[in-house]
Amino acid sequence: MSVSWTDAAILGLVQGLTEFLPVSSSAHLRILGEFLPSGTDPGAAFTAITQLGTEAAVLVYFWKDIMAIATAWLRQVFRLGDYDKDAARMGWLIIIGSLPIIVLGLAFKDAIEHGLRNLYITAIMLIVFGLILGWADHIGKKKYALKQLIWRDGIIFGFAQAMALIPGVSRSGGTITAGLIMGYTREAAARYSFLLAVPAVFGSGFYQLFKTMGEETAVAAGPTAVATLIAFVVGYAVIVWFLKLVSTKSYMPFVWYRLLIGVVLLGLLFTGVLSPI
């Protein structure tokens, strides 16, 4: 049974609400699909395409930062005169940090689209990586600013982001956790998480968009477009709120939320209310 326009709108709303929070948007879409009237997993393609909406929100919010980085990087590469060295270095760090998720995403494409969407895996990842986030937030020194990011840390951020190929890990949660462990402030880790996601998410989203053109999918083109637009609007609001929140508050509410969702999901699976696949 295909996903209706209303269901797609709800999924788009949830995508926008959860993409930038360390709670795993892909896990929420996977779980929510089971409770909608269609009772259908919206699929990895729908998730990737609706993320184009939330990443468009990143482009709008961080437009000046992104343009400064892109301009400095291009001026350095093509030797067009003076350039901001810190901004150019950030461009290289984003490129290098994006490589792990691109390589691993292509290498394990079939597993990502099918096997790893097992709800038992999702529940376990929600719990395990929630605990790791709580530990990182507790022990992290929180002293390094984003301008102090070094090459080694940029690569580690990249591999942490790649863990989000498994529903339940959370792309923002993985990168933020890595940043906290390495001693970066909550805000620095969150901002780099947003910037690092741009090439990876746009690449994945457009790949799935062109791949599924003309194919029959769980969610038709029209409802997917509506979900993507809703994800953009809601995602922008979440970015504004989230960056203000993490500058003064801890991540523990998100940790407890992940544990609650993970435990409830395991309970629903064990009792047979939900099927794992």
C-alpha positions as CSV (number, residue, x, y, z in Angstrom):
1,M,0.0,0.0,0.0
2,S,1.5,3.3,-1.0
3,V,2.0,6.3,1.3
4,S,-0.8,8.9,1.0
5,W,-0.4,12.7,0.7
6,T,-1.3,13.1,4.4
7,D,1.1,10.4,5.5
8,A,3.9,12.0,3.5
9,A,3.2,15.4,5.0
10,I,3.4,13.9,8.5
11,L,6.7,12.2,7.5
12,G,8.0,15.5,6.2
13,L,7.2,17.2,9.4
14,V,9.0,14.5,11.4
15,Q,12.0,14.7,9.1
16,G,12.2,18.4,9.6
17,L,11.9,18.1,13.4
18,T,14.5,15.3,13.8
19,E,17.1,15.8,11.1
20,F,19.3,18.2,13.1
21,L,18.7,16.7,16.5
22,P,20.9,13.8,17.7
23,V,17.9,11.4,17.7
24,S,18.1,9.9,14.1
25,S,15.6,11.1,11.6
26,S,15.9,7.9,9.6
27,A,14.9,5.9,12.6
28,H,11.9,8.1,13.2
29,L,10.7,7.8,9.6
30,R,11.3,4.1,9.7
31,I,9.3,3.6,12.9
32,L,6.5,6.1,12.0
33,G,5.9,4.4,8.7
34,E,4.7,1.4,10.6
35,F,2.0,3.4,12.5
36,L,0.6,5.4,9.6
37,P,-2.6,4.1,7.8
38,S,-0.5,2.8,5.0
39,G,1.7,0.8,7.4
40,T,4.5,1.1,4.9
41,D,8.2,1.7,5.4
42,P,8.8,4.9,3.3
43,G,12.2,3.5,2.3
44,A,15.7,4.7,2.2
45,A,15.1,6.7,-1.1
46,F,12.2,8.7,0.5
47,T,14.4,9.5,3.5
48,A,17.4,10.6,1.4
49,I,15.2,12.8,-0.9
50,T,13.3,14.5,2.0
51,Q,16.7,15.3,3.5
52,L,17.2,17.6,0.5
53,G,14.6,19.8,2.1
54,T,16.4,20.0,5.5
55,E,19.8,20.5,3.8
56,A,18.3,23.4,1.8
57,A,17.5,24.9,5.2
58,V,21.2,24.6,6.1
59,L,22.1,26.4,2.9
60,V,19.8,29.3,3.7
61,Y,20.8,29.6,7.4
62,F,24.6,29.2,6.8
63,W,24.6,31.0,3.4
64,K,27.2,33.5,4.3
65,D,29.5,30.9,5.9
66,I,29.1,28.5,3.0
67,M,29.8,31.2,0.4
68,A,32.8,32.4,2.3
69,I,34.2,28.8,2.5
70,A,33.4,28.1,-1.2
71,T,34.9,31.4,-2.4
72,A,38.1,31.0,-0.4
73,W,38.5,27.4,-1.5
74,L,38.0,28.2,-5.2
75,R,40.4,31.2,-5.0
76,Q,43.0,28.9,-3.5
77,V,42.6,26.1,-5.9
78,F,42.6,28.3,-9.0
79,R,45.1,30.8,-7.6
80,L,42.9,33.8,-8.0
81,G,44.7,36.0,-5.6
82,D,44.3,36.6,-1.9
83,Y,41.9,34.4,0.1
84,D,40.9,33.6,3.6
85,K,43.2,30.7,4.6
86,D,41.0,29.6,7.5
87,A,37.9,29.4,5.2
88,A,39.8,27.6,2.5
89,R,41.1,25.1,5.0
90,M,37.5,24.5,6.2
91,G,36.6,23.8,2.6
92,W,39.2,21.1,2.4
93,L,38.2,19.7,5.8
94,I,34.5,19.4,4.6
95,I,35.6,17.6,1.4
96,I,37.9,15.2,3.2
97,G,35.3,14.6,6.0
98,S,32.6,13.8,3.4
99,L,34.6,11.0,1.8
100,P,33.9,8.2,4.4
101,I,30.1,8.5,4.1
102,I,30.3,8.6,0.2
103,V,32.6,5.6,0.0
104,L,30.9,3.5,2.6
105,G,27.4,4.5,1.3
106,L,28.3,3.2,-2.2
107,A,30.1,0.1,-0.9
108,F,27.2,-1.0,1.4
109,K,24.3,0.4,-0.7
110,D,22.2,-2.8,-0.7
111,A,22.6,-3.3,3.1
112,I,21.7,0.3,3.8
113,E,18.5,0.2,1.7
114,H,17.4,-3.2,3.0
115,G,19.1,-5.2,5.8
116,L,20.1,-2.4,8.0
117,R,16.5,-1.1,8.1
118,N,15.7,-4.0,10.5
119,L,13.9,-2.4,13.5
120,Y,15.9,-4.5,16.0
121,I,19.0,-2.8,14.7
122,T,17.3,0.6,14.9
123,A,16.3,0.1,18.5
124,I,19.8,-1.1,19.5
125,M,21.5,1.8,17.8
126,L,19.1,4.3,19.4
127,I,20.0,3.0,22.9
128,V,23.8,2.3,22.4
129,F,24.6,5.6,20.7
130,G,22.3,7.5,23.1
131,L,24.4,6.2,25.9
132,I,27.6,7.1,24.1
133,L,26.3,10.6,23.5
134,G,25.5,11.0,27.2
135,W,29.0,9.8,28.1
136,A,30.7,12.1,25.6
137,D,28.6,15.1,26.9
138,H,29.7,14.3,30.4
139,I,33.5,13.8,29.8
140,G,34.0,16.2,26.9
141,K,36.3,19.2,27.7
142,K,34.3,21.5,25.5
143,K,37.1,24.0,25.0
144,Y,37.9,23.9,21.2
145,A,36.2,26.3,18.8
146,L,35.5,25.4,15.2
147,K,38.4,27.5,13.9
148,Q,40.7,25.1,15.9
149,L,39.6,22.1,13.9
150,I,42.6,20.1,12.7
151,W,42.9,17.6,9.8
152,R,42.9,14.5,12.0
153,D,39.7,15.6,13.8
154,G,38.0,16.4,10.5
155,I,38.6,12.9,9.3
156,I,37.3,11.4,12.6
157,F,34.2,13.6,12.2
158,G,33.7,12.2,8.7
159,F,33.8,8.6,9.9
160,A,31.4,9.5,12.8
161,Q,29.0,10.9,10.2
162,A,29.3,7.7,8.1
163,M,27.9,5.7,11.1
164,A,24.5,7.4,10.4
165,L,24.1,5.1,7.3
166,I,22.7,2.8,10.0
167,P,19.2,4.0,11.0
168,G,19.2,4.8,14.7
169,V,22.7,6.2,14.9
170,S,21.9,9.8,13.8
171,R,24.2,11.7,11.6
172,S,24.2,14.8,13.8
173,G,24.4,12.6,16.9
174,G,27.4,10.7,15.6
175,T,29.3,13.9,14.6
176,I,28.4,15.8,17.7
177,T,29.4,12.8,19.9
178,A,32.8,12.6,18.1
179,G,33.3,16.4,18.5
180,L,32.5,16.3,22.3
181,I,34.9,13.3,22.8
182,M,37.7,15.3,20.9
183,G,37.1,18.3,23.2
184,Y,35.1,20.7,21.0
185,T,32.3,22.8,22.4
186,R,28.7,21.8,21.9
187,E,28.1,24.6,19.5
188,A,31.3,24.0,17.4
189,A,30.4,20.3,17.1
190,A,26.8,21.1,16.0
191,R,27.9,23.8,13.5
192,Y,30.5,21.5,11.9
193,S,27.9,18.7,11.8
194,F,25.6,21.0,9.7
195,L,28.3,22.1,7.3
196,L,29.8,18.6,6.9
197,A,26.3,17.2,6.0
198,V,25.8,19.5,3.0
199,P,27.8,17.5,0.3
200,A,26.9,14.1,1.7
201,V,23.2,14.7,2.0
202,F,22.8,16.5,-1.2
203,G,24.8,13.8,-3.0
204,S,22.7,11.0,-1.5
205,G,19.4,12.8,-2.1
206,F,20.1,13.6,-5.7
207,Y,21.4,10.1,-6.3
208,Q,18.2,8.6,-5.0
209,L,16.1,11.2,-6.8
210,F,17.6,10.3,-10.2
211,K,17.8,6.6,-9.4
212,T,14.0,6.4,-8.6
213,M,12.8,8.5,-11.5
214,G,10.2,6.5,-13.4
215,E,10.3,3.7,-10.8
216,E,7.4,2.6,-8.5
217,T,8.3,3.5,-5.0
218,A,6.5,3.4,-1.6
219,V,6.0,7.2,-1.8
220,A,5.0,8.8,-5.2
221,A,6.7,11.9,-6.5
222,G,4.0,14.3,-5.5
223,P,3.7,13.4,-1.8
224,T,7.5,13.2,-1.7
225,A,7.8,16.7,-3.0
226,V,5.3,17.9,-0.3
227,A,7.2,16.1,2.4
228,T,10.5,17.7,1.2
229,L,9.0,21.2,1.3
230,I,7.6,20.7,4.8
231,A,11.0,19.3,5.9
232,F,12.6,22.5,4.6
233,V,10.4,24.9,6.5
234,V,10.4,22.9,9.8
235,G,14.1,22.2,9.5
236,Y,15.0,25.8,9.3
237,A,13.1,26.6,12.5
238,V,14.8,23.7,14.3
239,I,18.3,24.9,13.3
240,V,17.6,28.3,14.8
241,W,16.3,26.8,18.0
242,F,18.9,24.0,18.3
243,L,22.0,26.2,18.0
244,K,20.6,28.5,20.7
245,L,19.8,25.5,22.9
246,V,23.2,23.8,22.7
247,S,25.1,27.0,23.5
248,T,23.8,26.8,27.1
249,K,22.2,23.4,27.7
250,S,23.4,19.8,27.8
251,Y,22.4,16.9,25.4
252,M,21.0,14.8,28.2
253,P,17.3,15.4,27.3
254,F,18.1,13.9,23.9
255,V,19.9,11.0,25.5
256,W,16.9,10.1,27.7
257,Y,14.6,10.5,24.7
258,R,16.7,8.1,22.6
259,L,16.7,5.5,25.5
260,L,12.9,5.8,25.9
261,I,12.2,5.4,22.1
262,G,14.7,2.5,21.9
263,V,13.2,0.6,24.9
264,V,9.6,1.2,23.7
265,L,10.5,0.0,20.2
266,L,12.1,-3.2,21.6
267,G,9.0,-3.8,23.6
268,L,6.8,-3.5,20.6
269,L,9.0,-5.9,18.7
270,F,9.2,-8.5,21.4
271,T,5.4,-8.4,21.9
272,G,4.8,-8.8,18.1
273,V,3.1,-5.4,17.7
274,L,5.7,-4.5,15.1
275,S,7.6,-6.7,12.7
276,P,11.3,-6.0,12.5
277,I,11.3,-6.0,8.6
